[in-house]
Amino acid sequence: GIGAGLLPNQFGLVVFAKDHPDHIKGRIITMPNGEQMGYASEFNDARKGLALNGRLEDMYLAMNLALDNYPLRQGLACQLIGVTDEGRYKLTQPDGSAPLTYNYILQKMIARGCILNVVVNEQMKSMGEANDQPALGVSSNNDSAMEVPGGNFKIIRGKGRAFAESGHGSTHKDYVKMAMALGGAAWDLNLLRKGGDTAAAFTKAFIDLKVKEISKQVCERCYCDAPPTADCRPGCLGEPPLVDITGPSEVEAGKNVTFECVPVAGDPIPEVEFKPAEGTSFPTGYRIEKVGDVIRLHVPAAAESFCVDCFGNNLEGDTTDSHCINVLNEPPVVQVDRVNPSGVDNVIPNNPVLRGGTARLRCIPAAGVPSPTLTWEGQRPAQAFVTEVDDNIFITVPNAQADFCVNCVGRSFAGEHSDSKCVTVHESPDVEITGTNNGNPVVYGGPVRLECISPTGLPPPTLRWDSQLPTGGRFSEENNKIVVTVEAVTKDFCVTCVGTNAAGSDSDSECVRVRQEPPEVKADRVNPLNENQPVPNDPILRGGTALIRCVPIAGIPPPRLEWERPQPPRSFPANSGNNTLLRVNGVQQNFCVNCIGISDTGRDNDRICITVHEPPEVEITGTNRGNPVVYGGPVELHCIPVKGMPNPTVRWSNIPLGAESSREGDRAVLKFQRVTQSFCVDCIGNNAAGTDTKRECVDVLQEPPLVNVDRINPNSEDQTVPNNPVIRGGTARLRCVPVA
């Protein structure tokens, strides 16, 4: 028995396919107690002598041998556990008859009330769980056991699958298939072989599933035997069933509906089924799905209210739970509105749209349960496209070219409704004047013909001349245009044509010019005191005044004169008759100006440039300026340009002997390493405006010499001694010192 049962579990062991002729067909292993069946410790001792080098394995022979030779105790569970890493080899029976068949062994197992578990070389997986990770084992109701960290396991309901293609040989069709048919399970031998936490998880899961199978099997035997035998263990009493049906209470017509019936209590677990409410039938298209102990009723596109019952029963009795759903129906109503093309909820008046513009219309379900399905039907304008936002649909017509209408239809289970909207397209006139003389001067006395047309405009615009008739001219109408003609034009004139329709108005003007000539202008220098006295364009001294004149040489009509910007500082333009003047006071630097002549026939320009001069000014700087220089000392003088346009060139003149002359940038440098006599030099600066000279004189200090002779210690030149007589043969040392 399992747990606290009256009788302990007993085990038997049958081996097969060892490399010995007597063992190929299978052999019953005797337990240490001398019996075929033994307790757990005896079974553990018996299995220690097994070998793993078998071949030509046929588990059916071993199963048949066990079923024929083991006495099974009445009322207790029967479990066969087969372990092999190879597919089945179909071997003849010990008496030489044909190999055992799948159906023969299956029916024999059913007759004895035995469950089969196989531990084989085939992969199991829990589909949809952790990326289809390997499962330790899969039961007949598709529950799978998966390893979790720490050598433990968890059960995943209804997602297990054994992969036939991964099994060795005929493993799946001969062993795994039979285990599932007998309410057992299949296990992955390779995961058991991994050892460690995986083997620990495998063992726990296997024991857990076996305990549940055996408990169920024993309880079923207790209920089926009447009266129960003494072998039925206590606690195997049933519990009346209790079921619960869940699902929506209200739904819109046409929606899919799912009810779920769950066994919430009962031992054994009650079987559940859906039944239509009394006097009714299931809705059209219903489908019932069973997932483990749960069943689901699926109703596609529910059309009317209905009720269903969930019926549950087990050995202890039966029960029913009911549920009704109200299916909502209301005829549809749709509404079409114009909306702002940039705002889906901004309804606008259905005013005409300008040609080329965008019109957007919205169709909404104004009423109806369920909400109707909306479609735009009928002919659509070119380039129109449809979009959906929530329950609304939109039709957008970009680049609208002509009036159009749209029709929106809403359909649901409750009926159909439609709404239409028409949009008028307007286009503003685009008036244009054309003619044989457009844009060209007219020969005096020649003919002129001008036509006013509007190539576009909805509705077609009305055209009219909005100007006086030129001399010798006349107005007329021809088809969709109006015309002005002049047989012999003698002077310039302008006409304006106006086109008007419901979308607006437009106008165009055309002027006819006669005897026109391109402009020509000339710029020159004049006396600042007399604008009519031209002067040569010689350089001007900085700070002086320049007066420039621009004169129209040719042009009909006379060109309009102006000075191009930018203009030099302190400049003052002014008109004088047909001329224009530009006075520039206090000129500081070279500049150029453009005189431009502009008329309807073109433009011309003339450029004049003014050169500014300034006499040079130089300056002498140096370390010894203004002070006498010590005899033999150094001297450095710089000749620097201070003013002048263009920049003056500087140089030294009267360079004394021994001086070195060089240039540093724009200055001239004069250097003495050792000066011995006074001297004077000239710094000269030259440019186109003149010459400047500066002179610098350097005085050298001189004084008559004065010396002094005295006696000093022969051993110390700094120690003065009296001029006493020296002993013959001795040393005398004298020192001469310059005093001044």
Secondary structure as the mmCIF struct_conf table of DSSP 4:
data_model
#
loop_
_struct_conf.conf_type_id
_struct_conf.id
_struct_conf.beg_label_comp_id
_struct_conf.beg_label_asym_id
_struct_conf.beg_label_seq_id
_struct_conf.end_label_comp_id
_struct_conf.end_label_asym_id
_struct_conf.end_label_seq_id
TURN_TY1_P TURN_TY1_P1 GLY A 3 ALA A 4
BEND BEND1 LEU A 6 LEU A 7
STRN STRN1 PHE A 11 PHE A 11
STRN STRN2 LEU A 13 VAL A 15
BEND BEND2 ASP A 19 HIS A 20
TURN_TY1_P TURN_TY1_P2 PRO A 21 LYS A 25
STRN STRN3 ARG A 27 ILE A 29
HELX_LH_PP_P HELX_LH_PP_P1 THR A 30 MET A 31
TURN_TY1_P TURN_TY1_P3 PRO A 32 ASN A 33
BEND BEND3 GLY A 34 GLN A 36
STRN STRN4 GLY A 38 GLY A 38
HELX_RH_AL_P HELX_RH_AL_P1 ALA A 40 ARG A 47
TURN_TY1_P TURN_TY1_P4 LYS A 48 GLY A 49
BEND BEND4 LEU A 52 LEU A 52
BEND BEND5 LEU A 56 LEU A 56
HELX_RH_AL_P HELX_RH_AL_P2 MET A 59 ASN A 69
HELX_LH_PP_P HELX_LH_PP_P2 TYR A 70 ARG A 73
TURN_TY1_P TURN_TY1_P5 GLN A 74 GLY A 75
BEND BEND6 LEU A 76 LEU A 76
STRN STRN5 CYS A 78 VAL A 83
BEND BEND7 ASP A 85 GLU A 86
HELX_LH_PP_P HELX_LH_PP_P3 LEU A 91 GLN A 93
TURN_TY1_P TURN_TY1_P6 PRO A 94 ASP A 95
BEND BEND8 GLY A 96 GLY A 96
HELX_LH_PP_P HELX_LH_PP_P4 SER A 97 THR A 101
HELX_RH_AL_P HELX_RH_AL_P3 TYR A 102 ARG A 112
TURN_TY1_P TURN_TY1_P7 GLY A 113 GLY A 113
STRN STRN6 CYS A 114 VAL A 120
BEND BEND9 ASN A 121 ASN A 121
STRN STRN7 MET A 124 SER A 126
TURN_TY1_P TURN_TY1_P8 MET A 127 GLY A 128
BEND BEND10 GLU A 129 GLU A 129
TURN_TY1_P TURN_TY1_P9 ALA A 130 ASP A 132
STRN STRN8 PRO A 134 ALA A 135
BEND BEND11 LEU A 136 LEU A 136
STRN STRN9 GLY A 137 SER A 139
TURN_TY1_P TURN_TY1_P10 SER A 140 ASN A 141
BEND BEND12 ASN A 142 ASN A 142
STRN STRN10 SER A 144 VAL A 148
TURN_TY1_P TURN_TY1_P11 PRO A 149 GLY A 151
STRN STRN11 ASN A 152 ILE A 156
TURN_TY1_P TURN_TY1_P12 ARG A 157 GLY A 158
STRN STRN12 GLY A 160 ALA A 162
HELX_RH_3T_P HELX_RH_3T_P1 ALA A 164 SER A 166
BEND BEND13 GLY A 167 HIS A 168
TURN_TY1_P TURN_TY1_P13 GLY A 169 SER A 170
HELX_RH_AL_P HELX_RH_AL_P4 THR A 171 THR A 171
HELX_RH_PI_P HELX_RH_PI_P1 HIS A 172 VAL A 176
HELX_RH_AL_P HELX_RH_AL_P5 LYS A 177 ALA A 181
TURN_TY1_P TURN_TY1_P14 LEU A 182 GLY A 183
STRN STRN13 ALA A 185 ASP A 188
HELX_RH_AL_P HELX_RH_AL_P6 LEU A 189 ARG A 193
TURN_TY1_P TURN_TY1_P15 LYS A 194 LYS A 194
HELX_RH_AL_P HELX_RH_AL_P7 GLY A 196 CYS A 224
BEND BEND14 ASP A 225 PRO A 227
HELX_LH_PP_P HELX_LH_PP_P5 PRO A 228 THR A 229
TURN_TY1_P TURN_TY1_P16 ALA A 230 ASP A 231
BEND BEND15 CYS A 232 CYS A 232
HELX_LH_PP_P HELX_LH_PP_P6 ARG A 233 ARG A 233
TURN_TY1_P TURN_TY1_P17 PRO A 234 GLY A 235
STRN STRN14 GLU A 239 THR A 246
BEND BEND16 SER A 249 SER A 249
STRN STRN15 GLU A 250 GLU A 252
TURN_TY1_P TURN_TY1_P18 ALA A 253 GLY A 254
STRN STRN16 VAL A 257 ASP A 267
BEND BEND17 PRO A 268 PRO A 268
HELX_LH_PP_P HELX_LH_PP_P7 ILE A 269 PRO A 270
STRN STRN17 GLU A 271 PRO A 276
HELX_LH_PP_P HELX_LH_PP_P8 ALA A 277 ALA A 277
TURN_TY1_P TURN_TY1_P19 GLU A 278 GLY A 279
HELX_LH_PP_P HELX_LH_PP_P9 PHE A 282 PRO A 283
TURN_TY1_P TURN_TY1_P20 THR A 284 GLY A 285
STRN STRN18 ARG A 287 VAL A 291
TURN_TY1_P TURN_TY1_P21 GLY A 292 ASP A 293
STRN STRN19 VAL A 294 VAL A 299
BEND BEND18 PRO A 300 ALA A 301
BEND BEND19 GLU A 304 GLU A 304
STRN STRN20 PHE A 306 ASN A 314
TURN_TY1_P TURN_TY1_P22 LEU A 315 GLU A 316
STRN STRN21 GLY A 317 LEU A 328
STRN STRN22 GLU A 330 VAL A 339
TURN_TY1_P TURN_TY1_P23 PRO A 341 SER A 342
TURN_TY1_P TURN_TY1_P24 VAL A 344 ASP A 345
STRN STRN23 VAL A 347 VAL A 347
STRN STRN24 VAL A 353 LEU A 354
TURN_TY1_P TURN_TY1_P25 ARG A 355 GLY A 356
BEND BEND20 GLY A 357 GLY A 357
STRN STRN25 ALA A 359 VAL A 369
BEND BEND21 PRO A 370 PRO A 370
HELX_LH_PP_P HELX_LH_PP_P10 SER A 371 PRO A 372
STRN STRN26 THR A 373 GLU A 377
BEND BEND22 GLY A 378 GLY A 378
TURN_TY1_P TURN_TY1_P26 ALA A 382 GLN A 383
STRN STRN27 PHE A 385 VAL A 389
TURN_TY1_P TURN_TY1_P27 ASP A 390 ASP A 391
STRN STRN28 ASN A 392 VAL A 397
BEND BEND23 PRO A 398 ASN A 399
BEND BEND24 ALA A 402 ALA A 402
STRN STRN29 PHE A 404 SER A 412
TURN_TY1_P TURN_TY1_P28 PHE A 413 ALA A 414
STRN STRN30 GLY A 415 VAL A 423
STRN STRN31 VAL A 425 HIS A 426
STRN STRN32 GLU A 427 GLU A 427
STRN STRN33 GLU A 432 GLY A 435
TURN_TY1_P TURN_TY1_P29 THR A 436 GLY A 439
BEND BEND25 ASN A 440 ASN A 440
HELX_LH_PP_P HELX_LH_PP_P11 PRO A 441 PRO A 441
STRN STRN34 VAL A 442 VAL A 442
HELX_LH_PP_P HELX_LH_PP_P12 VAL A 443 VAL A 443
TURN_TY1_P TURN_TY1_P30 TYR A 444 GLY A 445
STRN STRN35 VAL A 448 ILE A 453
BEND BEND26 PRO A 455 PRO A 455
STRN STRN36 LEU A 458 LEU A 458
BEND BEND27 PRO A 459 PRO A 459
HELX_LH_PP_P HELX_LH_PP_P13 PRO A 460 PRO A 461
STRN STRN37 THR A 462 TRP A 465
BEND BEND28 SER A 467 SER A 467
HELX_LH_PP_P HELX_LH_PP_P14 GLN A 468 PRO A 470
TURN_TY1_P TURN_TY1_P31 THR A 471 GLY A 472
STRN STRN38 GLY A 473 GLU A 478
TURN_TY1_P TURN_TY1_P32 ASN A 479 ASN A 480
STRN STRN39 LYS A 481 VAL A 486
BEND BEND29 GLU A 487 ALA A 488
BEND BEND30 LYS A 491 LYS A 491
STRN STRN40 PHE A 493 ASN A 501
TURN_TY1_P TURN_TY1_P33 ALA A 502 ALA A 503
STRN STRN41 GLY A 504 VAL A 512
STRN STRN42 VAL A 514 VAL A 514
BEND BEND31 ARG A 515 ARG A 515
STRN STRN43 GLU A 517 ASN A 527
TURN_TY1_P TURN_TY1_P34 PRO A 528 LEU A 529
STRN STRN44 ASN A 530 PRO A 534
STRN STRN45 ILE A 540 LEU A 541
TURN_TY1_P TURN_TY1_P35 ARG A 542 GLY A 543
STRN STRN46 ALA A 546 ILE A 556
BEND BEND32 PRO A 557 PRO A 557
HELX_LH_PP_P HELX_LH_PP_P15 PRO A 558 PRO A 559
STRN STRN47 ARG A 560 TRP A 563
HELX_LH_PP_P HELX_LH_PP_P16 GLU A 564 GLU A 564
BEND BEND33 ARG A 565 PRO A 566
TURN_TY1_P TURN_TY1_P36 PRO A 569 ARG A 570
STRN STRN48 SER A 571 SER A 576
TURN_TY1_P TURN_TY1_P37 GLY A 577 ASN A 578
STRN STRN49 ASN A 579 VAL A 584
BEND BEND34 GLY A 586 GLY A 586
BEND BEND35 GLN A 589 GLN A 589
STRN STRN50 PHE A 591 SER A 599
TURN_TY1_P TURN_TY1_P38 ASP A 600 THR A 601
STRN STRN51 GLY A 602 ILE A 610
STRN STRN52 VAL A 612 GLY A 622
TURN_TY1_P TURN_TY1_P39 THR A 623 GLY A 626
BEND BEND36 ASN A 627 ASN A 627
STRN STRN53 VAL A 629 VAL A 629
TURN_TY1_P TURN_TY1_P40 TYR A 631 GLY A 632
STRN STRN54 VAL A 635 MET A 645
BEND BEND37 PRO A 646 PRO A 646
HELX_LH_PP_P HELX_LH_PP_P17 ASN A 647 PRO A 648
STRN STRN55 THR A 649 SER A 653
BEND BEND38 ASN A 654 ASN A 654
HELX_LH_PP_P HELX_LH_PP_P18 ILE A 655 PRO A 656
TURN_TY1_P TURN_TY1_P41 LEU A 657 GLY A 658
STRN STRN56 GLU A 660 GLU A 664
TURN_TY1_P TURN_TY1_P42 GLY A 665 ASP A 666
STRN STRN57 ARG A 667 PHE A 672
BEND BEND39 GLN A 673 ARG A 674
BEND BEND40 GLN A 677 GLN A 677
STRN STRN58 PHE A 679 ASN A 687
TURN_TY1_P TURN_TY1_P43 ALA A 688 ALA A 689
STRN STRN59 GLY A 690 VAL A 698
STRN STRN60 VAL A 700 VAL A 700
STRN STRN61 VAL A 707 ASN A 713
TURN_TY1_P TURN_TY1_P44 PRO A 714 ASN A 715
STRN STRN62 SER A 716 THR A 720
TURN_TY1_P TURN_TY1_P45 ARG A 728 GLY A 729
STRN STRN63 ARG A 733 PRO A 738
#
